[in-house]
Amino acid sequence: MSAPPAGAVGRAHPRLEGRDKVTGAARYAVEYPMDDVTYGWVVPAAAARGRISRMDVAAALALPEVLDVLHHGNAPRLASGVDPELFLLQEPAVHYRGQFVAVVVAETVEAAREAARLVRIDYDTEPHSTVLSEHHPGLYRPDKVNPSFPTDTAEGDFDAGFAAAEVRVDATYRTPAYHNNPMEPHATTARWRDGRLLVQDSNQGSSPVQATLAELFGLPREAVRVVAEHVGGGFGSKGSAKAAVVLAALAARQVDRPVRLALTRQQLFGPIGYRTPTIQRVRLGADADGRIAAVCHDAISQTSTLTEFAEQTAVYTRSMYAGRHRRTTHRLVRLDVPTPFWMRAPGECPGAYALESAMDELATACGVDPVELRVRNDPTVDPDGGQPFSSRNLVACLREGARRFGWADRDPTPGARRDGRWLLGTGVAGSSYPARAQASDAAVTAAPDGTFEVRINATDIGTGARTVLWQVAADALAVPVERVAIRVGDSDLPPAWVAGGSMGTASWSWAVIRACEGLRDRLRDAPGRPVPAGGLTVDVSTADEVRALRPLARYAYGAQFAEVRVDADTGEVRVPRLLGVFAAGRVVNPTTARSQLIGGMTMGMSMALHEEGVLDERYGDWVNHDFATYHISACADVERIEAHWLPEEDPELNPAGVKGIGEIGIVGTAAAIANAVHHATGVRVRDLPIRLDKLLDRPPTR
């Protein structure tokens, strides 16, 4: 096989499916053509805790186009022992307001929606508890935190080290509930035929969804097919099977016809997961030069009464900065609320807001530049366990970011710069995210005409995954990209890891490269022999290789810089400039990489200034559950945003040398903006978001 004229990896390339998406040819979960299709509409519970005492569906069933109303009294039975969140329509118990307790199936979506409105439900209610507090009597220590980290860690003697420190910071930071809100809602089309289940579903990994459905419905895995060819975002909320796919499959079995079910925007606020609110106390003890001797991060978050989900909030602090005496803890409380779940950079995102804000407070207390403070506390080995780093370029990110941002000219005095009525400030934060990979399978086939087809059940949730895998495959096969086709997003393909945890490209490319290398070897071993008419196929699994990785601390790093303007009269905050510099291994496609990084930074801005799930404890539900009231950053909020990356070669990662960039962009951004607001105003906001009322008529923070 001749070598290609130039490598595909490292070159900018538009998304392969871009034209299909902008012309409407790309099919999403409820857009596949299907004969005899019906429509489902969910009915949420109106009680925060209790039991259903009466389910009156007569008025709903009286509508002419309504086929059925499924509820706990008539729905097909599911296997118990699976995630209790998915044990839907099986019992009268209500665990939180908004829990899906019935599904209407009708000939049209309009009829289904109207019938759902007519369902009448009575409840035997019980007292509920829905508010997270550091004083809640139900606080407990979970056995582990997501996914399997130790709950607490301790090295040295934090109490003694903190008491002896020349400079101490002791502050509590709070973040509200955040809701994932992908562009495409959770949506499914389900069809049963001859005892087999086909679902076209919006998810981040159809292999685990296939396994869950098979278990719930008592089927062999090969009797379930899950297709997710195009997915309109997930931000973690679609990382496992969720309510929509289970309810659609139940409804389709009940009416013996295909069912389409798409949740509304309002129905996404809670039942499909969200980022838990947090209460975080951070204590830093340092010498007068800002070198940290003691660090403690105590995190409190919530879970549901159904399923335990413990956000790994303080894990970020375990490896980020040096300090001889260290302690981290996590405490949890079970509330009558939906179960929290993954949201972009779970743990690291809220944890970094607290730690990086505390680092800024320490810099102010010591009179040390915030960039320099972080440089002085850069460890040589992982503080959490002492393992060597495979590579660690946080300092390089800070230095390069400071150069590009013009940080050297910064006056450190809070409230010292003004432009008319606008107070001006700048801030910085570090960021890190684990660089991991998981086992995946892939197959590649050579055709007699010299073309190749790569198959892997990766999921492209809008990140450009199929494009970067196509580029990786072309280089591994040593052929021009035009000769390579790729198939993803179907459980009939070789199984692969989910699109989450910044592990997608690292995991999938590993399998693709090994399959392509194996095929090249087969072709090289038979020079001149024609490829069989049916093609020549090699399939591989990376399970053994992934397990054999050396025990090293593997992380991507970044530094985010923010410039803010704060109206001295109204408290309005504007962000004229965001800049991030990252060290994330090899960048496969600069176009899609930049998109991921600036997307994460924009989401971090949204976290800092806008997003907040406001809970009404009387009803146990969020009152702002649409885009009119749950505010997110819009284009007008993003005036100038820059993402840069350092050339980084790390041979201890994976064959592609990638670290993952889906989450690092959000990690430090909220803290950088909060630090900039303090620099502009002298007011330290420790509870997000930074609303106008938190800045007006408040004295500068001491």
C-alpha positions as CSV (number, residue, x, y, z in Angstrom):
1,M,0.0,0.0,0.0
2,S,1.4,3.4,-1.0
3,A,1.7,6.1,1.6
4,P,-0.7,9.0,1.4
5,P,0.6,12.4,0.2
6,A,0.2,13.9,3.6
7,G,-1.3,12.9,7.0
8,A,-4.9,13.6,7.7
9,V,-4.5,13.9,11.5
10,G,-3.7,17.4,12.6
11,R,-5.5,19.0,9.6
12,A,-8.7,21.0,9.9
13,H,-11.6,19.4,8.2
14,P,-15.3,20.1,8.3
15,R,-17.6,17.6,9.8
16,L,-18.4,14.7,7.4
17,E,-22.1,15.0,8.1
18,G,-22.2,18.8,8.1
19,R,-24.1,19.2,4.8
20,D,-26.6,16.5,5.9
21,K,-27.3,18.4,9.1
22,V,-27.8,21.8,7.6
23,T,-30.0,20.5,4.8
24,G,-32.1,18.4,7.1
25,A,-31.0,15.0,5.6
26,A,-29.5,13.8,8.8
27,R,-32.1,11.8,10.8
28,Y,-32.4,12.3,14.5
29,A,-34.3,9.9,16.9
30,V,-37.9,10.9,16.0
31,E,-37.2,11.6,12.3
32,Y,-36.7,8.2,10.8
33,P,-39.4,7.2,8.4
34,M,-41.6,4.5,9.8
35,D,-45.0,3.1,8.8
36,D,-48.0,3.0,11.2
37,V,-46.2,5.2,13.8
38,T,-48.0,6.5,16.9
39,Y,-47.0,9.1,19.4
40,G,-46.4,9.1,23.1
41,W,-46.7,11.9,25.7
42,V,-45.6,11.5,29.3
43,V,-47.7,12.5,32.4
44,P,-45.6,13.8,35.3
45,A,-46.5,13.5,38.9
46,A,-47.8,16.5,40.7
47,A,-46.7,15.4,44.2
48,A,-43.2,15.5,45.7
49,R,-43.7,12.4,47.7
50,G,-46.4,9.8,48.3
51,R,-48.5,7.2,46.4
52,I,-51.0,7.3,43.6
53,S,-54.4,6.5,45.1
54,R,-56.4,7.0,41.9
55,M,-55.6,7.1,38.2
56,D,-58.6,8.3,36.2
57,V,-57.9,7.9,32.4
58,A,-61.5,7.8,31.2
59,A,-61.6,11.3,29.7
60,A,-58.2,10.7,28.0
61,L,-59.4,7.4,26.5
62,A,-62.6,9.0,25.3
63,L,-60.7,11.2,22.8
64,P,-61.1,9.6,19.3
65,E,-57.4,9.2,18.4
66,V,-56.2,8.0,21.7
67,L,-55.0,4.3,21.7
68,D,-54.1,3.7,25.3
69,V,-52.9,5.3,28.6
70,L,-50.1,3.3,30.3
71,H,-49.6,3.5,34.1
72,H,-48.6,1.3,37.0
73,G,-51.9,-0.6,36.8
74,N,-51.7,-1.8,33.2
75,A,-48.1,-1.3,31.8
76,P,-46.1,-4.3,30.7
77,R,-43.9,-5.6,33.5
78,L,-40.2,-4.9,33.6
79,A,-37.5,-6.9,35.3
80,S,-36.6,-5.6,38.8
81,G,-33.0,-5.1,40.0
82,V,-32.1,-2.6,37.3
83,D,-31.7,1.1,38.0
84,P,-34.8,2.1,40.1
85,E,-35.0,5.3,38.0
86,L,-35.9,3.1,35.0
87,F,-38.4,0.9,36.9
88,L,-41.1,3.1,35.3
89,L,-44.9,2.6,35.5
90,Q,-44.4,-0.4,37.7
91,E,-45.6,0.8,41.1
92,P,-47.8,3.6,42.6
93,A,-45.0,5.2,44.6
94,V,-44.0,8.8,43.8
95,H,-40.5,9.7,44.7
96,Y,-40.3,13.3,43.4
97,R,-42.5,15.9,41.6
98,G,-42.2,15.5,37.8
99,Q,-41.6,11.7,38.0
100,F,-43.2,10.1,34.9
101,V,-46.2,8.2,36.1
102,A,-48.2,7.6,32.9
103,V,-47.8,7.7,29.1
104,V,-50.6,8.4,26.6
105,V,-50.3,6.8,23.1
106,A,-52.3,8.3,20.3
107,E,-52.4,8.6,16.5
108,T,-51.1,12.2,16.5
109,V,-48.9,14.1,18.9
110,E,-51.6,16.7,19.3
111,A,-54.1,14.1,20.5
112,A,-51.5,12.5,22.9
113,R,-50.7,15.9,24.4
114,E,-54.4,16.8,24.9
115,A,-55.1,13.4,26.4
116,A,-52.2,13.7,28.8
117,R,-53.8,16.9,30.1
118,L,-57.1,15.1,30.8
119,V,-55.5,12.3,33.0
120,R,-56.6,12.9,36.6
121,I,-54.5,11.5,39.4
122,D,-55.1,11.6,43.2
123,Y,-52.2,11.1,45.6
124,D,-51.8,10.2,49.2
125,T,-49.0,12.7,49.9
126,E,-46.3,12.6,52.5
127,P,-44.0,15.3,53.9
128,H,-41.1,16.0,51.6
129,S,-37.6,17.3,52.0
130,T,-36.1,19.0,48.9
131,V,-33.6,21.6,50.1
132,L,-29.9,21.0,50.4
133,S,-28.3,22.4,53.5
134,E,-25.0,21.8,55.4
135,H,-27.2,21.3,58.5
136,H,-29.5,18.7,57.0
137,P,-29.9,15.9,59.6
138,G,-29.8,13.3,56.8
139,L,-26.2,14.0,55.7
140,Y,-24.1,10.9,55.4
141,R,-20.8,9.6,54.0
142,P,-21.3,7.6,50.8
143,D,-19.2,4.5,50.2
144,K,-17.7,6.1,47.1
145,V,-18.1,9.0,44.7
146,N,-18.7,9.0,41.0
147,P,-17.6,6.8,39.4
148,S,-15.5,4.9,41.9
149,F,-13.3,7.4,43.7
150,P,-12.6,7.1,47.5
151,T,-15.1,9.3,49.4
152,D,-12.5,10.9,51.6
153,T,-8.7,11.2,51.5
154,A,-6.1,12.5,53.9
155,E,-2.4,12.9,53.9
156,G,-0.3,14.5,56.6
157,D,-2.0,16.5,59.4
158,F,-4.3,19.1,57.9
159,D,-5.5,20.6,61.1
160,A,-2.0,21.2,62.5
161,G,-0.7,22.4,59.1
162,F,-3.6,24.9,58.7
163,A,-3.2,26.2,62.2
164,A,0.5,26.8,61.7
165,A,0.2,28.6,58.3
166,E,1.1,32.2,58.1
167,V,-1.7,33.0,55.7
168,R,-5.1,31.2,55.8
169,V,-8.2,31.2,53.5
170,D,-11.4,29.7,54.8
171,A,-14.3,30.2,52.5
172,T,-17.6,28.4,51.5
173,Y,-18.7,28.4,47.9
174,R,-22.1,27.4,46.6
175,T,-23.3,26.3,43.2
176,P,-27.0,25.8,42.3
177,A,-28.6,23.0,40.3
178,Y,-27.6,23.1,36.6
179,H,-29.6,21.5,33.8
180,N,-28.0,19.9,30.8
181,N,-30.4,21.1,28.1
182,P,-29.0,19.6,25.0
183,M,-30.4,21.0,21.7
184,E,-32.1,17.7,20.9
185,P,-34.3,16.6,23.8
186,H,-34.4,13.0,25.0
187,A,-36.3,11.3,22.3
188,T,-36.9,7.8,21.0
189,T,-38.8,5.9,18.3
190,A,-39.4,2.3,19.3
191,R,-40.7,-0.7,17.4
192,W,-41.3,-4.4,18.2
193,R,-41.3,-7.0,15.6
194,D,-41.1,-10.8,16.0
195,G,-39.9,-10.5,19.6
196,R,-37.1,-8.1,18.7
197,L,-36.9,-4.4,19.7
198,L,-35.6,-1.7,17.5
199,V,-35.1,1.8,19.0
200,Q,-33.8,4.9,17.3
201,D,-32.7,6.8,20.4
202,S,-30.9,10.0,21.3
203,N,-28.1,8.8,23.6
204,Q,-24.4,9.0,24.1
205,G,-23.7,5.3,23.8
206,S,-26.0,2.7,22.2
207,S,-24.1,-0.3,23.5
208,P,-25.0,0.3,27.2
209,V,-28.5,1.3,26.2
210,Q,-28.9,-2.0,24.4
211,A,-27.7,-3.9,27.4
212,T,-30.1,-2.0,29.8
213,L,-33.1,-2.6,27.5
214,A,-32.3,-6.2,27.1
215,E,-32.2,-6.6,30.9
216,L,-35.3,-4.6,31.6
217,F,-37.4,-6.5,29.0
218,G,-35.9,-10.0,29.6
219,L,-34.3,-10.3,26.1
220,P,-31.0,-11.5,24.8
221,R,-28.8,-8.5,23.8
222,E,-28.9,-9.5,20.2
223,A,-32.7,-9.1,20.2
224,V,-32.3,-5.4,20.8
225,R,-30.9,-2.9,18.3
226,V,-30.3,0.7,19.3
227,V,-29.5,3.2,16.6
228,A,-28.1,6.7,17.4
229,E,-26.6,7.8,14.1
230,H,-27.1,11.5,14.8
231,V,-27.4,13.0,18.3
232,G,-28.1,16.6,19.1
233,G,-26.0,16.9,22.2
234,G,-26.2,15.4,25.6
235,F,-23.7,17.0,28.0
236,G,-23.7,13.8,30.0
237,S,-27.5,13.5,30.4
238,K,-27.7,10.8,27.7
239,G,-24.7,8.8,29.0
240,S,-27.0,5.9,29.9
241,A,-30.5,4.7,29.2
242,K,-33.1,7.2,30.4
243,A,-36.8,7.4,30.8
244,A,-37.7,8.2,27.2
245,V,-36.3,5.1,25.7
246,V,-37.9,2.8,28.3
247,L,-41.3,4.5,28.1
248,A,-41.3,4.4,24.3
249,A,-40.4,0.7,24.3
250,L,-43.1,-0.1,26.9
251,A,-45.7,1.9,24.9
252,A,-44.8,0.2,21.7
253,R,-45.2,-3.2,23.2
254,Q,-48.5,-2.3,24.7
255,V,-50.1,-1.0,21.5
256,D,-48.2,-3.3,19.2
257,R,-47.2,-0.4,16.9
258,P,-44.2,1.9,16.6
259,V,-44.2,4.8,19.1
260,R,-42.4,8.1,18.9
261,L,-41.8,9.9,22.2
262,A,-39.9,13.1,22.6
263,L,-39.7,14.9,25.9
264,T,-40.6,18.6,25.9
265,R,-38.1,21.2,27.1
266,Q,-39.9,21.6,30.4
267,Q,-39.8,17.8,31.0
268,L,-36.0,17.8,30.7
269,F,-35.6,19.7,34.0
270,G,-35.1,16.9,36.5
271,P,-36.2,13.5,35.4
272,I,-33.3,13.0,33.0
273,G,-30.6,14.2,35.5
274,Y,-28.9,17.5,36.3
275,R,-25.8,18.7,38.1
276,T,-26.4,18.6,41.8
277,P,-26.2,21.8,43.8
278,T,-23.1,21.9,46.0
279,I,-21.9,23.5,49.2
280,Q,-18.1,23.5,49.3
281,R,-15.8,24.7,52.1
282,V,-12.2,25.2,51.0
283,R,-9.4,26.0,53.4
284,L,-5.9,26.9,52.2
285,G,-2.9,27.5,54.5
286,A,0.3,28.9,53.0
287,D,3.5,30.8,53.9
288,A,3.8,34.5,53.2
289,D,5.1,33.7,49.6
290,G,1.9,31.8,48.8
291,R,3.4,28.3,49.0
292,I,0.6,26.0,50.2
293,A,1.2,23.8,53.2
294,A,-2.3,22.7,53.9
295,V,-5.4,22.2,51.8
296,C,-8.8,20.9,52.7
297,H,-11.9,20.7,50.4
298,D,-15.2,19.6,52.0
299,A,-18.1,19.0,49.5
300,I,-21.8,18.5,50.2
301,S,-24.2,17.5,47.5
302,Q,-27.6,15.8,47.1
303,T,-29.0,12.6,45.7
304,S,-32.5,11.1,45.4
305,T,-34.3,8.5,47.5
306,L,-34.3,6.2,44.4
307,T,-30.6,5.9,43.3
308,E,-27.4,7.2,44.9
309,F,-25.4,9.5,42.7
310,A,-22.4,11.2,44.6
311,E,-20.8,13.9,42.6
312,Q,-17.0,13.7,42.9
313,T,-16.7,17.5,43.6
314,A,-13.6,17.5,45.8
315,V,-11.6,15.1,43.6
316,Y,-10.3,18.0,41.5
317,T,-8.4,19.3,44.6
318,R,-6.6,16.1,45.2
319,S,-4.2,16.4,42.2
320,M,-4.3,20.1,41.2
321,Y,-1.8,21.9,43.4
322,A,1.0,21.0,45.9
323,G,0.6,20.9,49.7
324,R,2.0,18.6,52.3
325,H,-1.1,18.4,54.5
326,R,-4.2,17.5,52.5
327,R,-7.8,16.4,53.2
328,T,-10.9,16.0,51.0
329,T,-14.4,14.9,52.1
330,H,-17.7,14.3,50.5
331,R,-21.1,14.2,52.2
332,L,-24.5,13.4,50.7
333,V,-28.1,13.8,51.6
334,R,-31.1,11.9,50.1
335,L,-33.8,14.3,49.2
336,D,-37.2,13.9,47.5
337,V,-35.8,15.1,44.2
338,P,-34.8,13.5,40.9
339,T,-31.5,11.7,40.8
340,P,-28.6,14.0,39.8
341,F,-26.4,12.7,37.0
342,W,-23.5,13.5,34.8
343,M,-23.2,17.0,33.4
344,R,-20.2,18.3,31.4
345,A,-17.1,17.7,33.6
346,P,-19.0,16.3,36.6
347,G,-17.1,16.9,39.8
348,E,-14.2,18.9,38.2
349,C,-16.5,21.7,37.1
350,P,-18.1,22.7,40.4
351,G,-14.9,21.7,42.3
352,A,-12.7,23.9,40.2
353,Y,-15.0,26.9,40.8
354,A,-14.4,26.6,44.5
355,L,-10.7,25.7,44.5
356,E,-9.7,28.2,41.8
357,S,-11.7,31.0,43.6
358,A,-10.0,30.1,46.8
359,M,-6.6,30.3,45.1
360,D,-7.5,33.8,43.9
361,E,-8.4,34.7,47.5
362,L,-5.0,33.3,48.7
363,A,-3.2,35.3,46.0
364,T,-4.8,38.5,47.3
365,A,-4.1,37.6,50.9
366,C,-0.4,36.9,50.1
367,G,0.0,39.8,47.7
368,V,1.2,37.4,45.0
369,D,0.1,37.5,41.4
370,P,-2.6,34.8,40.8
371,V,-0.6,33.3,37.9
372,E,2.6,33.2,39.9
373,L,0.8,31.7,42.8
374,R,-0.3,28.7,40.7
375,V,3.2,28.3,39.3
376,R,4.7,28.2,42.8
377,N,2.3,25.4,43.8
378,D,2.8,23.2,40.7
379,P,3.6,19.7,42.0
380,T,6.3,17.5,40.5
381,V,4.3,14.3,41.2
382,D,0.6,13.7,41.7
383,P,-0.2,14.8,45.2
384,D,-2.9,12.2,45.4
385,G,-0.8,9.0,45.6
386,G,2.6,10.2,44.4
387,Q,2.4,8.7,40.9
388,P,4.5,10.5,38.2
389,F,2.6,12.5,35.6
390,S,2.6,11.2,32.1
391,S,2.9,14.9,31.2
392,R,1.9,18.1,33.1
393,N,1.9,21.4,31.2
394,L,-0.2,23.6,33.5
395,V,2.6,26.1,34.0
396,A,3.1,26.3,30.2
397,C,-0.6,27.0,29.7
398,L,-0.5,29.7,32.4
399,R,2.6,31.3,30.9
400,E,1.4,31.2,27.3
401,G,-2.1,32.4,28.3
402,A,-0.7,35.3,30.3
403,R,1.4,36.3,27.3
404,R,-1.5,36.2,24.8
405,F,-3.8,37.9,27.2
406,G,-1.5,40.8,28.1
407,W,-1.5,39.8,31.8
408,A,1.8,41.5,32.6
409,D,0.2,45.0,32.5
410,R,-2.4,44.1,35.1
411,D,-2.8,46.3,38.1
412,P,-3.7,43.9,41.0
413,T,-5.7,46.4,43.0
414,P,-9.4,45.6,43.0
415,G,-11.6,48.3,41.7
416,A,-8.7,50.3,40.3
417,R,-9.7,50.5,36.6
418,R,-12.7,52.3,35.2
419,D,-14.1,53.3,31.8
420,G,-16.9,55.7,32.4
421,R,-19.5,53.9,34.5
422,W,-17.9,50.5,33.8
423,L,-15.6,48.9,36.3
424,L,-12.9,46.8,34.6
425,G,-11.3,43.6,35.9
426,T,-9.4,40.5,34.8
427,G,-9.2,37.1,36.3
428,V,-7.5,33.7,35.8
429,A,-8.0,30.1,36.8
430,G,-6.3,26.8,36.1
431,S,-8.1,23.7,35.0
432,S,-7.5,20.0,34.6
433,Y,-9.4,17.0,33.5
434,P,-8.4,13.3,33.6
435,A,-7.1,11.8,30.4
436,R,-8.5,8.3,30.4
437,A,-9.5,5.6,27.9
438,Q,-11.7,2.6,28.0
439,A,-11.8,-0.7,26.0
440,S,-13.6,-0.6,22.7
441,D,-13.9,-2.8,19.6
442,A,-13.6,-1.9,16.0
443,A,-13.6,-3.6,12.6
444,V,-12.3,-2.5,9.2
445,T,-12.9,-4.1,5.8
446,A,-10.8,-3.7,2.6
447,A,-12.9,-3.9,-0.6
448,P,-11.6,-5.1,-3.9
449,D,-11.8,-1.6,-5.4
450,G,-9.2,-0.2,-2.9
451,T,-11.7,1.4,-0.5
452,F,-12.1,0.7,3.2
453,E,-15.0,0.7,5.6
454,V,-14.4,1.3,9.3
455,R,-17.1,0.2,11.8
456,I,-17.3,1.1,15.5
457,N,-20.2,1.9,17.7
458,A,-18.9,5.3,18.7
459,T,-21.5,8.0,19.1
460,D,-21.2,11.4,17.5
461,I,-23.2,13.8,19.7
462,G,-22.2,16.8,17.7
463,T,-18.6,16.9,18.6
464,G,-17.3,15.7,15.2
465,A,-16.3,12.2,16.4
466,R,-17.0,10.4,13.1
467,T,-14.8,13.0,11.3
468,V,-11.8,12.6,13.6
469,L,-12.1,8.8,13.5
470,W,-12.2,8.9,9.7
471,Q,-9.0,11.0,9.8
472,V,-7.3,8.7,12.2
473,A,-8.3,5.6,10.1
474,A,-6.9,7.2,6.9
475,D,-3.5,7.7,8.5
476,A,-3.5,4.3,10.1
477,L,-4.3,2.7,6.8
478,A,-1.8,5.0,5.0
479,V,-4.4,5.9,2.3
480,P,-6.0,9.2,1.2
481,V,-9.2,10.0,3.2
482,E,-11.3,9.7,0.1
483,R,-10.8,6.0,0.1
484,V,-12.2,5.6,3.7
485,A,-15.8,5.4,4.8
486,I,-16.9,5.1,8.5
487,R,-20.0,3.9,10.2
488,V,-20.9,4.8,13.8
489,G,-23.9,5.0,16.1
490,D,-25.5,1.5,15.9
491,S,-25.4,-1.3,18.4
492,D,-25.1,-3.8,15.5
493,L,-21.5,-2.4,15.1
494,P,-18.6,-3.5,17.3
495,P,-19.2,-2.2,20.8
496,A,-17.5,0.9,22.1
497,W,-17.3,3.2,25.1
498,V,-19.8,6.0,25.5
499,A,-19.3,9.6,24.4
500,G,-18.5,10.9,27.8
501,G,-15.8,11.6,30.3
502,S,-13.6,13.1,27.5
503,M,-12.8,9.5,26.7
504,G,-14.5,9.1,23.3
505,T,-11.7,9.9,20.9
506,A,-9.0,8.3,23.1
507,S,-10.9,5.1,23.4
508,W,-12.4,4.8,19.9
509,S,-9.2,5.9,18.0
510,W,-7.2,3.2,19.9
511,A,-9.5,0.5,18.5
512,V,-9.7,2.0,15.0
513,I,-5.9,2.3,14.8
514,R,-5.3,-1.3,15.9
515,A,-7.9,-2.6,13.5
516,C,-6.4,-0.6,10.6
517,E,-2.9,-1.7,11.5
518,G,-4.0,-5.3,11.6
519,L,-5.6,-5.0,8.2
520,R,-2.4,-3.4,6.8
521,D,-0.4,-6.3,8.1
522,R,-2.8,-8.8,6.5
523,L,-2.5,-7.0,3.1
524,R,1.2,-6.7,3.4
525,D,1.6,-10.4,4.1
526,A,-0.2,-11.2,0.8
527,P,1.4,-8.8,-1.8
528,G,-0.2,-9.0,-5.2
529,R,-3.0,-11.2,-4.0
530,P,-6.4,-9.6,-4.8
531,V,-8.8,-8.8,-2.0
532,P,-11.7,-11.3,-2.0
533,A,-14.9,-10.3,-3.6
534,G,-16.6,-10.2,-0.1
535,G,-13.8,-8.0,1.3
536,L,-11.1,-8.7,3.9
537,T,-12.0,-7.8,7.5
538,V,-10.0,-7.4,10.7
539,D,-11.7,-6.8,14.0
540,V,-10.0,-6.0,17.3
541,S,-10.7,-5.3,21.0
542,T,-8.4,-3.1,23.0
543,A,-9.4,-4.5,26.4
544,D,-6.0,-6.2,27.1
545,E,-4.0,-3.1,26.1
546,V,-6.1,-0.7,28.1
547,R,-5.7,-2.9,31.2
548,A,-2.0,-3.0,30.7
549,L,-1.4,0.8,30.9
550,R,1.3,1.9,33.3
551,P,0.0,3.4,36.5
552,L,0.6,7.1,35.8
553,A,-1.3,10.3,36.5
554,R,-2.8,11.4,33.2
555,Y,-4.4,14.8,32.8
556,A,-5.2,17.5,30.3
557,Y,-4.5,21.0,31.6
558,G,-5.6,24.5,30.8
559,A,-5.6,28.1,31.9
560,Q,-8.6,30.4,31.4
561,F,-8.3,34.2,31.4
562,A,-11.3,36.5,31.6
563,E,-11.9,40.2,31.2
564,V,-15.1,41.7,32.6
565,R,-16.9,45.0,32.7
566,V,-19.3,45.7,35.5
567,D,-21.8,48.6,35.4
568,A,-21.2,50.5,38.7
569,D,-24.9,51.7,38.7
570,T,-26.8,48.5,37.7
571,G,-24.4,45.7,38.5
572,E,-24.6,44.4,34.9
573,V,-21.7,42.1,34.0
574,R,-20.3,41.9,30.5
575,V,-17.4,39.6,29.4
576,P,-15.6,41.3,26.5
577,R,-12.9,38.6,26.3
578,L,-12.3,35.0,27.2
579,L,-9.1,33.3,26.4
580,G,-8.0,29.7,27.1
581,V,-4.8,27.9,26.5
582,F,-4.8,24.1,26.8
583,A,-2.4,21.1,26.8
584,A,-4.4,18.2,25.7
585,G,-2.1,15.9,23.8
586,R,-2.4,15.6,20.0
587,V,-5.1,17.6,18.3
588,V,-6.7,15.5,15.5
589,N,-8.8,18.2,13.9
590,P,-8.3,21.9,14.8
591,T,-11.8,22.8,13.6
592,T,-13.7,20.5,15.8
593,A,-11.2,20.9,18.7
594,R,-11.7,24.7,18.7
595,S,-15.5,24.1,18.7
596,Q,-15.3,21.9,21.7
597,L,-13.0,24.3,23.7
598,I,-14.9,27.5,23.0
599,G,-18.2,25.6,23.6
600,G,-17.0,24.5,27.1
601,M,-15.8,28.0,27.9
602,T,-19.1,29.5,26.8
603,M,-20.9,27.0,29.1
604,G,-18.6,28.1,31.9
605,M,-19.6,31.7,31.3
606,S,-23.2,30.6,31.4
607,M,-22.5,28.9,34.8
608,A,-20.9,32.0,36.2
609,L,-23.5,34.6,35.1
610,H,-26.8,33.0,34.2
611,E,-27.7,29.5,35.0
612,E,-29.5,28.6,38.2
613,G,-32.2,26.0,39.0
614,V,-34.5,27.8,41.4
615,L,-36.3,25.4,43.6
616,D,-39.7,26.0,45.2
617,E,-39.5,23.9,48.4
618,R,-43.3,24.0,48.8
619,Y,-43.7,21.9,45.8
620,G,-40.3,20.3,45.5
621,D,-39.7,21.4,41.9
622,W,-37.8,23.9,39.9
623,V,-39.9,26.9,39.0
624,N,-37.7,27.9,36.0
625,H,-38.0,25.0,33.6
626,D,-37.8,26.6,30.2
627,F,-35.4,29.0,28.3
628,A,-37.6,32.0,29.2
629,T,-36.7,31.6,32.8
630,Y,-33.7,29.3,33.0
631,H,-31.1,31.6,31.4
632,I,-28.2,30.4,29.4
633,S,-25.5,32.3,27.5
634,A,-26.5,33.5,24.1
635,C,-24.4,34.8,21.2
636,A,-24.7,38.3,22.4
637,D,-22.9,37.3,25.7
638,V,-19.9,36.0,23.8
639,E,-18.1,39.0,22.5
640,R,-14.6,37.6,22.0
641,I,-13.5,34.1,22.8
642,E,-10.2,32.5,22.0
643,A,-9.0,28.9,22.4
644,H,-5.4,27.9,21.8
645,W,-3.4,24.8,22.5
646,L,0.2,23.8,23.1
647,P,1.9,21.2,21.0
648,E,2.1,18.2,23.4
649,E,3.5,14.8,22.8
650,D,2.7,12.2,25.5
651,P,3.7,8.7,24.6
652,E,2.0,7.2,27.7
653,L,-1.6,7.8,26.6
654,N,-2.9,5.8,23.6
655,P,-1.8,5.2,20.0
656,A,-3.3,8.5,18.8
657,G,-1.7,10.5,21.6
658,V,-5.0,12.3,22.5
659,K,-6.2,13.4,25.9
660,G,-9.8,14.5,25.3
661,I,-11.1,18.1,25.0
662,G,-14.8,17.8,25.6
663,E,-14.8,19.0,29.2
664,I,-11.5,20.9,30.0
665,G,-12.9,24.1,28.5
666,I,-15.7,24.5,31.1
667,V,-13.6,23.5,34.1
668,G,-11.9,26.8,35.1
669,T,-14.0,29.3,33.3
670,A,-16.6,30.2,36.0
671,A,-13.8,30.8,38.5
672,A,-11.9,33.0,36.1
673,I,-14.9,35.2,35.5
674,A,-15.8,35.3,39.3
675,N,-12.1,36.3,40.0
676,A,-12.3,39.0,37.3
677,V,-15.5,40.4,38.9
678,H,-13.8,40.6,42.2
679,H,-10.9,42.4,40.5
680,A,-13.3,44.8,39.0
681,T,-15.5,45.5,42.0
682,G,-13.7,44.3,45.1
683,V,-16.8,42.2,45.8
684,R,-16.2,38.4,46.1
685,V,-19.3,36.4,45.0
686,R,-19.1,32.9,46.5
687,D,-22.5,31.7,45.4
688,L,-23.2,31.4,41.7
689,P,-24.6,32.9,39.5
690,I,-23.2,36.4,39.8
691,R,-26.5,38.3,39.7
692,L,-26.9,42.1,39.7
693,D,-28.2,42.1,43.3
694,K,-25.1,40.4,44.6
695,L,-22.9,43.3,43.4
696,L,-25.0,46.3,44.3
697,D,-24.8,48.0,47.7
698,R,-22.2,45.6,49.0
699,P,-18.9,46.7,50.5
700,P,-15.7,45.2,49.0
701,T,-14.7,41.8,50.4
702,R,-12.0,41.8,52.9
